[in-house]
Amino acid sequence: MPHATCTSDDHFILTISCPATSGIVAAITTFLTTHECYISELAQYDDEDKGQFFFRARFRFNEGVEGDIAQMRQAFEDVAAPFEMQWQIHGGQDKMPVLIMVSKFDHCLDDLLYHYRKGELDMRITAVVSNPLDLRPMVEREGIRFVYLPITKDTKARQEAALMDIVDETGTQLVVLARYMQILSDELCQKLAGRAINIHHSFLPGFKGAKPYHQAHARGVKLIGATAHYVTADLDEGPIIDQAVQRVEHNFAPEDLVAAGRNTETQALTNAVRYHIEHRVFLANDRTVIFK
C-alpha cells in the first residue's frame, strides 16, 4: 500500500532525548535538510549534570515538495541509533485525545473548555469523568461525553478499572485531573505515568488537609500559588510542569484567597496541558525540561 504524501501545509514535531555528545544537532539538521524540510522552530538543552540532551524541532516540507513522512521515520532510525536516541515524529495536525477528570469544582474545567472552544488547545476531548454529577450539565452542553464513576472505598478498584477501559477504548493519550478530589491508587498512577496531569494549591508554608486557604488566612500568607505536575504515587510530588503565583494582602478574607487561588490553578493547569499536547515537555527523572 503506497504511503500518503505530505505537503508544505503539513507540519511535524520531532522530539529527541539521548546521552549528550557532540554532533547530534548537525546530524539532525542535515537529515531534515536532505529530506527537503524547513525547520520553523528549534530548541535544545544539554543537561551537563546528568549528561542528557533534549531536542525539539517543528518542521514542514519545502514548498512544492511531496514528502513521505513514513519513509522519513524509517530512515531516521539510521540517525538515531548511533546516538541512542529516544525519539518521535508527531504529526502536527493530529489532535491529542485528552480525558478530563472532575469533581464539584468547575473553574479548571471551565477554563479548559473555554480555550478548547477557541481552538487554543490542540486536543480532542474523549470524555469527562466525574465522581459526582454536579458538572454534568456543563459538559453535556458542550456535546462532550460525560461518564459518572462514583467512588467509595468498596468501589474504588472497580471504578479505576472502568476508567482505564475508557482510556484504552478512546485511545486517550493524556488524563487531566481538573480538581478531581480523589486520590488515585498506586497501580493507576503507574499505568498513567507520564500521561496524567494534576493541579494543586501551593503555599509556603504548606497547608495539608481541609480548607487550606482558610489555614493560609489564619497564618497571614502573602503569596499563594498553584502547581501543575505529573501524577505519581507520591501525592502532589510528581515532576512539575508549570506553576503560577499571586501576591495577596492582609485584608484578603478567606473567600478572597479562594478566588485568587482559582486564578492561579486555572492558569497553571491550562499552561501545563498546552505544553504537553504540543510535545514541549520532556521527563528527566524527577524533573521536567520544557521548551516554551
LINKA-V920211 format. One record per residue. N is the residue number from 1. PSI is psi in degrees with one decimal (none if undefined). OMEGA is omega as a letter, one per 40 degrees, with the letter a starting at -180 (999 if undefined). NEAR is the number of other ideal C-beta (glycine too) atoms within 12 Angstrom. Layout:
N:PSI:OMEGA:NEAR
N:PSI:OMEGA:NEAR
This chain:
1:127.6:a:4
2:148.6:i:8
3:146.3:i:14
4:141.8:i:15
5:155.2:i:17
6:152.5:a:29
7:-176.1:a:22
8:-11.1:i:21
9:-17.8:a:17
10:135.9:i:28
11:158.7:a:29
12:159.3:i:36
13:123.4:i:33
14:122.4:i:42
15:138.9:a:36
16:138.9:i:39
17:143.3:a:34
18:168.8:i:31
19:140.8:a:19
20:133.4:i:25
21:174.1:a:17
22:153.3:i:11
23:-1.7:a:15
24:-52.5:a:30
25:-40.7:i:28
26:-41.5:i:16
27:-40.9:a:26
28:-50.4:a:32
29:-35.1:i:23
30:-42.0:i:17
31:-47.9:a:30
32:-39.2:i:34
33:-42.3:i:18
34:-34.2:i:18
35:17.7:i:31
36:51.4:i:22
37:149.3:i:35
38:125.4:a:25
39:114.5:a:28
40:-17.0:i:20
41:136.0:a:23
42:134.8:i:23
43:145.8:i:27
44:154.7:i:27
45:131.5:i:27
46:108.4:i:22
47:94.7:a:21
48:-29.5:i:9
49:-38.7:a:11
50:-9.5:a:19
51:32.3:a:15
52:146.8:a:28
53:137.2:a:33
54:142.1:a:36
55:138.7:i:40
56:131.4:i:35
57:137.7:i:36
58:128.3:a:27
59:165.4:i:36
60:165.6:i:31
61:148.9:i:28
62:156.9:i:22
63:130.5:i:13
64:-6.8:a:12
65:132.6:i:24
66:101.1:a:20
67:160.8:i:32
68:98.5:a:21
69:-31.1:i:33
70:-41.6:i:18
71:-35.6:i:18
72:-42.3:i:32
73:-42.2:i:24
74:-43.0:a:15
75:-29.3:a:20
76:-19.7:i:32
77:-36.5:a:16
78:-28.1:i:16
79:-40.4:a:31
80:-38.7:a:27
81:-47.9:a:14
82:-26.0:a:15
83:2.2:a:28
84:45.8:a:18
85:140.5:i:29
86:118.5:a:20
87:159.7:i:31
88:146.3:i:22
89:113.1:a:37
90:139.1:i:29
91:122.4:a:24
92:-19.3:a:27
93:-6.8:a:18
94:119.2:i:22
95:126.0:a:21
96:130.2:i:32
97:122.7:a:26
98:132.7:i:39
99:134.7:a:43
100:136.3:i:50
101:134.5:a:48
102:167.6:i:42
103:-111.9:a:28
104:-28.3:a:20
105:132.6:a:29
106:-6.7:a:28
107:-39.5:i:30
108:-43.1:i:44
109:-44.7:a:43
110:-41.6:i:27
111:-42.0:i:37
112:-43.0:i:45
113:-36.4:i:33
114:-51.8:a:19
115:-30.2:i:25
116:-46.6:i:31
117:-36.7:a:17
118:-3.8:a:12
119:20.4:a:11
120:-5.7:i:18
121:114.7:a:30
122:69.9:a:29
123:166.6:i:31
124:117.3:a:24
125:114.6:a:38
126:-32.2:i:29
127:160.9:i:33
128:122.5:a:45
129:135.7:a:43
130:149.6:i:38
131:-30.5:i:31
132:179.7:a:22
133:3.4:a:20
134:-39.5:a:21
135:8.4:a:35
136:-46.3:i:23
137:-40.6:i:15
138:-41.7:a:28
139:-48.1:a:31
140:-23.8:i:18
141:-28.2:i:16
142:0.2:a:22
143:24.8:a:14
144:141.7:i:30
145:128.4:i:23
146:130.0:a:29
147:123.1:a:31
148:114.5:i:26
149:83.1:a:31
150:139.0:a:20
151:127.4:i:27
152:173.0:i:12
153:-36.2:a:12
154:-26.1:a:9
155:-3.7:a:17
156:-49.9:a:22
157:-42.6:a:19
158:-40.2:a:17
159:-33.2:i:27
160:-34.5:i:29
161:-39.1:i:18
162:-37.6:i:23
163:-46.2:i:40
164:-31.7:i:28
165:-41.1:i:19
166:-42.9:i:27
167:-46.4:a:30
168:-41.5:a:18
169:-39.0:a:16
170:-5.0:a:26
171:26.7:a:18
172:131.4:i:33
173:-15.3:i:29
174:133.0:i:41
175:127.8:a:42
176:118.9:i:47
177:95.6:a:45
178:71.9:a:45
179:48.3:i:37
180:116.9:a:35
181:48.0:i:23
182:142.8:i:29
183:126.4:i:23
184:146.0:i:35
185:158.8:i:23
186:-38.9:a:18
187:-43.3:i:16
188:-38.5:i:30
189:-40.1:i:27
190:-39.7:i:18
191:-31.4:a:24
192:15.4:a:32
193:127.3:i:21
194:1.7:i:25
195:29.2:i:32
196:130.0:a:39
197:135.8:i:45
198:160.9:i:43
199:138.6:i:47
200:159.9:i:38
201:157.1:i:41
202:124.3:i:31
203:164.2:i:32
204:110.5:e:16
205:167.6:i:14
206:147.8:i:20
207:115.5:a:25
208:160.3:i:14
209:-156.7:a:10
210:151.3:i:9
211:60.5:a:17
212:-32.8:a:28
213:-32.6:i:32
214:-38.4:i:22
215:-40.8:i:22
216:-39.8:i:32
217:-42.4:a:27
218:-28.5:a:16
219:-1.9:i:21
220:42.0:i:18
221:151.9:i:32
222:-7.3:a:20
223:129.4:i:25
224:162.6:a:40
225:-173.7:i:33
226:150.4:a:39
227:127.7:i:34
228:130.9:a:43
229:162.9:i:35
230:144.9:a:41
231:133.0:i:37
232:172.5:i:28
233:-22.7:i:20
234:106.3:a:18
235:124.5:i:19
236:24.5:a:28
237:18.2:i:18
238:170.0:i:32
239:129.6:a:30
240:134.1:i:32
241:-45.1:i:39
242:153.1:i:34
243:147.7:i:27
244:144.3:a:31
245:157.4:i:24
246:133.7:i:29
247:138.8:i:15
248:161.7:a:28
249:170.5:a:16
250:-22.6:a:13
251:8.0:i:11
252:124.0:i:24
253:164.7:i:17
254:-38.1:a:24
255:-34.2:i:14
256:-37.2:i:22
257:-40.4:i:36
258:-44.5:i:25
259:-43.7:i:19
260:-37.5:i:33
261:-36.6:i:41
262:-40.1:a:30
263:-45.8:a:25
264:-36.2:i:36
265:-45.9:a:42
266:-40.2:a:33
267:-49.0:a:29
268:-42.0:a:37
269:-46.0:a:44
270:-40.2:i:38
271:-44.8:a:34
272:-42.0:i:45
273:-43.0:a:45
274:-46.1:a:32
275:-40.3:a:31
276:-47.8:a:37
277:-19.0:i:35
278:9.5:i:31
279:43.4:a:35
280:-4.9:a:30
281:130.5:i:35
282:127.7:i:34
283:130.2:i:25
284:79.9:a:26
285:-116.3:a:17
286:4.2:a:14
287:172.0:i:21
288:149.1:i:31
289:125.4:a:29
290:122.7:i:29
291:101.4:a:25
292:none:999:17
